Amino acid sequence: MRWLKTARLPLMSLLTGIALSLQTPAITHAQELQETEPEPVHIYIGQELTRWELPPYVDQGNTMVPMRTLFEKLGFTVSWDPDNRAALAQKGDVSISLGIGKSTAAVNSVQYYLDAAPVIKNGSTFMPLRFVSEAAGAEVLWDQTTRSVTLQMNTDADQSIRHLIGRVTLSSSFLQEAIALTGGDGITQNGTDVKSIELSEQGDSAKVTFEAGFTVSKAVKSDHGVTISPAESVVYAFTGEVYKDSEGQWVLKSGIDSLNSELLDKKPFMESAS
């Protein structure tokens, strides 16, 4: 009987140790999930903290926000096209169109590629904050320390026009126009520089001149197939007109294809690279 009593104590200790070992990983995993869960993103329009029915989130570096709330905070009227699963937002003479799952969007007649496509999450449409805000004329400032985004609306005419030209020259429509202009099979933009802004006496329209540089690629056939390689570097001067609409937004007076262009410089790619 003594043997039974002395043998029972190690068995009880063993069972207790197994139970604790089974519980410990679950507790640790829960703690890890709590520790790695991202903090919320705070978004300010001007100095006002925006309240959301569904919280914004960050996906691969892109801040995604509920569509309707952001558009309405920026003063846009929103309509929904159920057949095409697309949203159209209108404010003055600026219209923004985005489709669910589509990697392109349009601002008036200008097409853009998106870093993140709009999605439906928890029954609500989420869209990329930066693209929509910049299309509305705002400057987007990210603070990693506080995980906050501030949208600052430009009121200065010179800054607003430069902001507009900067956005337009990053559009896919502008690159397509550059390909047609240069006759290339591929193209890479090397930067733009606004050279002059001539405001009208009333201050509600302006003539803008800017320069843009490109690396033009050409298709080369060989026994191994077709390769597209850089062939030359070019710099063009573009001139166009912009105006301020009834909402105070600066807008291109006509499409990108109506910009006047002039070739300023052209040289072989290897020469320009050296």
C-alpha positions as CSV (number, residue, x, y, z in Angstrom):
1,M,0.0,0.0,0.0
2,R,2.9,2.3,0.7
3,W,4.1,1.7,-2.8
4,L,0.8,2.8,-4.3
5,K,0.8,6.0,-2.3
6,T,4.3,6.9,-3.3
7,A,3.7,6.1,-6.9
8,R,0.5,8.2,-7.1
9,L,2.3,11.5,-6.4
10,P,4.6,11.5,-9.5
11,L,1.6,10.6,-11.6
12,M,-0.4,13.6,-10.3
13,S,2.6,15.9,-10.9
14,L,3.0,14.5,-14.4
15,L,-0.7,15.1,-15.3
16,T,-0.6,18.6,-13.8
17,G,2.5,19.5,-15.9
18,I,0.9,18.2,-19.1
19,A,-2.2,20.4,-18.4
20,L,-0.1,23.5,-17.8
21,S,2.0,22.8,-20.9
22,L,-1.2,22.5,-23.0
23,Q,-2.6,25.8,-21.7
24,T,0.5,27.9,-22.0
25,P,0.8,28.0,-25.8
26,A,-2.8,29.1,-26.2
27,I,-2.3,32.0,-23.7
28,T,0.9,33.0,-25.4
29,H,-0.7,32.9,-28.9
30,A,-3.6,35.1,-27.7
31,Q,-1.1,37.5,-26.2
32,E,0.8,37.6,-29.5
33,L,-2.4,38.4,-31.4
34,Q,-3.2,41.2,-29.1
35,E,0.3,42.6,-29.3
36,T,0.5,42.4,-33.1
37,E,-3.0,43.9,-33.8
38,P,-2.4,47.2,-35.6
39,E,-3.4,50.4,-33.9
40,P,-6.2,52.4,-35.5
41,V,-5.5,55.0,-38.1
42,H,-6.5,58.6,-37.2
43,I,-7.5,60.9,-40.1
44,Y,-7.8,64.6,-39.8
45,I,-9.3,66.9,-42.5
46,G,-7.7,70.2,-41.6
47,Q,-7.6,70.1,-37.8
48,E,-10.8,68.0,-37.4
49,L,-10.6,64.4,-36.5
50,T,-12.9,62.4,-38.8
51,R,-15.3,59.9,-37.3
52,W,-16.1,56.7,-39.2
53,E,-18.9,54.2,-38.9
54,L,-16.3,51.6,-40.0
55,P,-12.6,52.1,-39.1
56,P,-10.0,52.8,-41.8
57,Y,-7.3,50.3,-42.2
58,V,-3.9,50.0,-43.9
59,D,-3.3,47.4,-46.6
60,Q,0.2,47.0,-48.0
61,G,1.0,50.7,-47.2
62,N,-2.3,52.0,-48.6
63,T,-4.8,53.6,-46.2
64,M,-8.3,52.5,-47.1
65,V,-11.3,54.4,-45.9
66,P,-15.1,54.2,-46.3
67,M,-16.0,55.7,-49.7
68,R,-19.1,57.7,-48.9
69,T,-17.9,59.3,-45.7
70,L,-14.7,60.6,-47.2
71,F,-16.4,62.0,-50.3
72,E,-19.0,63.8,-48.3
73,K,-16.4,65.2,-45.9
74,L,-14.6,66.6,-48.9
75,G,-17.8,68.2,-50.2
76,F,-18.6,65.7,-53.0
77,T,-22.0,64.3,-54.0
78,V,-21.9,60.6,-54.4
79,S,-23.9,58.3,-56.7
80,W,-23.7,54.5,-57.1
81,D,-23.9,52.6,-60.4
82,P,-25.0,49.1,-59.4
83,D,-24.7,47.6,-62.9
84,N,-21.0,48.5,-63.2
85,R,-20.3,48.4,-59.4
86,A,-18.8,51.9,-59.6
87,A,-19.0,55.1,-57.6
88,L,-19.2,58.6,-59.2
89,A,-18.4,61.6,-57.0
90,Q,-19.1,65.2,-58.2
91,K,-18.1,68.6,-56.9
92,G,-18.2,71.6,-59.1
93,D,-16.5,70.7,-62.4
94,V,-14.5,67.8,-60.9
95,S,-15.8,64.2,-61.2
96,I,-14.1,61.1,-59.8
97,S,-15.0,57.6,-60.9
98,L,-13.9,54.4,-59.2
99,G,-14.9,50.8,-59.8
100,I,-14.9,47.9,-57.3
101,G,-11.8,45.7,-57.9
102,K,-10.6,48.0,-60.7
103,S,-7.0,49.2,-60.6
104,T,-7.8,52.3,-62.7
105,A,-9.8,55.4,-61.9
106,A,-10.8,58.6,-63.8
107,V,-10.8,62.2,-62.8
108,N,-12.8,64.0,-65.4
109,S,-11.4,62.5,-68.7
110,V,-7.9,61.7,-67.2
111,Q,-7.2,58.1,-66.4
112,Y,-5.0,57.0,-63.5
113,Y,-3.5,53.7,-62.2
114,L,-4.3,53.0,-58.5
115,D,-1.9,51.5,-56.0
116,A,-4.9,49.8,-54.4
117,A,-8.3,48.9,-55.9
118,P,-11.6,49.8,-54.1
119,V,-13.0,46.8,-52.2
120,I,-16.2,45.9,-50.4
121,K,-15.5,45.0,-46.7
122,N,-18.1,44.4,-44.0
123,G,-20.8,45.6,-46.4
124,S,-19.1,49.0,-47.1
125,T,-17.0,50.2,-50.0
126,F,-13.4,51.1,-49.1
127,M,-11.2,53.2,-51.4
128,P,-7.6,54.5,-51.3
129,L,-7.4,57.7,-49.2
130,R,-4.4,59.2,-50.9
131,F,-5.7,59.0,-54.5
132,V,-9.1,60.4,-53.8
133,S,-7.8,63.2,-51.5
134,E,-5.2,64.3,-54.0
135,A,-7.7,64.2,-56.8
136,A,-9.8,66.6,-54.6
137,G,-6.9,69.0,-54.4
138,A,-5.7,68.0,-50.9
139,E,-2.1,67.4,-49.7
140,V,-1.8,64.1,-47.8
141,L,0.6,64.0,-44.8
142,W,1.3,60.7,-43.0
143,D,2.7,60.6,-39.4
144,Q,4.1,57.1,-38.6
145,T,4.6,57.9,-34.9
146,T,0.9,58.7,-34.3
147,R,-0.4,56.6,-37.2
148,S,-2.3,59.6,-38.4
149,V,-3.1,61.2,-41.7
150,T,-3.8,64.9,-42.2
151,L,-5.5,66.3,-45.3
152,Q,-4.6,69.9,-46.0
153,M,-6.5,71.8,-48.7
154,N,-4.5,74.2,-50.8
155,T,-5.9,77.7,-51.0
156,D,-2.9,79.3,-52.7
157,A,-3.5,79.5,-56.5
158,D,0.2,78.8,-57.4
159,Q,0.4,75.8,-55.1
160,S,-2.9,74.4,-56.3
161,I,-2.0,74.7,-59.9
162,R,1.4,73.0,-59.4
163,H,-0.4,70.3,-57.4
164,L,-2.8,69.8,-60.4
165,I,-0.1,69.6,-63.0
166,G,1.9,67.2,-60.8
167,R,-1.1,64.8,-60.6
168,V,-1.9,65.1,-64.3
169,T,1.6,64.3,-65.4
170,L,1.5,61.1,-63.3
171,S,-1.6,59.8,-65.0
172,S,-1.7,56.9,-67.5
173,S,-3.4,59.3,-69.9
174,F,-0.4,61.6,-69.9
175,L,2.0,58.6,-70.5
176,Q,-0.2,57.4,-73.4
177,E,0.0,60.9,-74.9
178,A,3.8,60.9,-74.5
179,I,4.0,57.5,-76.2
180,A,2.0,58.9,-79.2
181,L,4.1,62.0,-79.2
182,T,7.5,60.3,-79.2
183,G,6.6,57.2,-81.3
184,G,8.0,54.9,-78.7
185,D,7.0,51.4,-77.8
186,G,7.5,52.1,-74.2
187,I,8.2,55.1,-72.0
188,T,9.4,56.1,-68.6
189,Q,8.8,59.5,-67.1
190,N,11.9,61.2,-65.7
191,G,10.2,64.1,-63.9
192,T,8.4,67.3,-64.5
193,D,9.1,71.0,-63.8
194,V,6.5,73.8,-63.9
195,K,8.3,76.7,-65.5
196,S,5.7,79.4,-65.5
197,I,2.1,80.2,-64.3
198,E,0.5,83.3,-65.9
199,L,-2.6,84.2,-63.9
200,S,-5.4,86.2,-65.4
201,E,-6.2,89.6,-64.0
202,Q,-9.3,88.1,-62.3
203,G,-7.2,85.3,-60.8
204,D,-9.6,82.6,-62.0
205,S,-7.7,81.2,-64.9
206,A,-4.0,80.7,-65.9
207,K,-1.7,79.6,-68.7
208,V,0.8,77.0,-67.5
209,T,4.1,75.9,-69.1
210,F,5.9,72.9,-67.8
211,E,8.7,70.6,-68.9
212,A,8.7,66.8,-68.8
213,G,11.5,64.4,-69.5
214,F,11.1,60.8,-70.8
215,T,13.2,57.8,-71.6
216,V,11.8,56.3,-74.8
217,S,12.1,52.6,-75.5
218,K,11.9,50.9,-78.9
219,A,11.1,47.4,-79.9
220,V,14.1,45.6,-81.5
221,K,13.7,42.3,-83.4
222,S,16.3,39.6,-83.4
223,D,16.6,35.8,-83.9
224,H,15.6,35.3,-80.3
225,G,12.4,37.4,-80.5
226,V,11.5,41.0,-79.7
227,T,13.0,43.1,-76.9
228,I,12.0,46.6,-75.8
229,S,15.1,48.6,-74.8
230,P,15.8,52.3,-74.0
231,A,16.7,54.1,-77.1
232,E,16.7,57.9,-76.4
233,S,16.0,60.5,-73.8
234,V,13.8,63.5,-74.7
235,V,12.5,66.7,-73.0
236,Y,9.3,68.4,-74.0
237,A,7.7,71.7,-73.1
238,F,3.9,71.6,-72.6
239,T,1.6,74.5,-72.5
240,G,-2.1,74.4,-71.4
241,E,-4.8,76.4,-69.6
242,V,-6.4,75.8,-66.3
243,Y,-9.3,77.5,-64.5
244,K,-11.0,77.8,-61.1
245,D,-14.5,76.4,-60.9
246,S,-17.4,77.5,-58.7
247,E,-16.1,75.4,-55.8
248,G,-12.6,77.0,-56.0
249,Q,-11.0,73.9,-57.5
250,W,-8.4,74.2,-60.3
251,V,-9.3,72.2,-63.4
252,L,-7.7,71.6,-66.8
253,K,-9.6,73.7,-69.3
254,S,-9.5,70.9,-71.9
255,G,-8.1,67.3,-72.2
256,I,-4.5,66.2,-72.1
257,D,-4.5,65.7,-75.9
258,S,-5.1,69.4,-76.3
259,L,-1.8,70.4,-74.6
260,N,0.6,72.2,-76.9
261,S,4.0,70.5,-77.0
262,E,7.5,71.4,-78.2
263,L,10.6,69.2,-78.3
264,L,13.4,70.8,-76.4
265,D,16.1,68.1,-76.3
266,K,16.7,64.7,-77.7
267,K,19.8,62.4,-77.4
268,P,20.6,58.7,-77.5
269,F,20.0,56.9,-74.3
270,M,23.6,55.8,-73.7
271,E,24.8,59.4,-74.2
272,S,22.2,60.8,-71.8
273,A,23.0,58.0,-69.2
274,S,26.7,58.9,-69.2
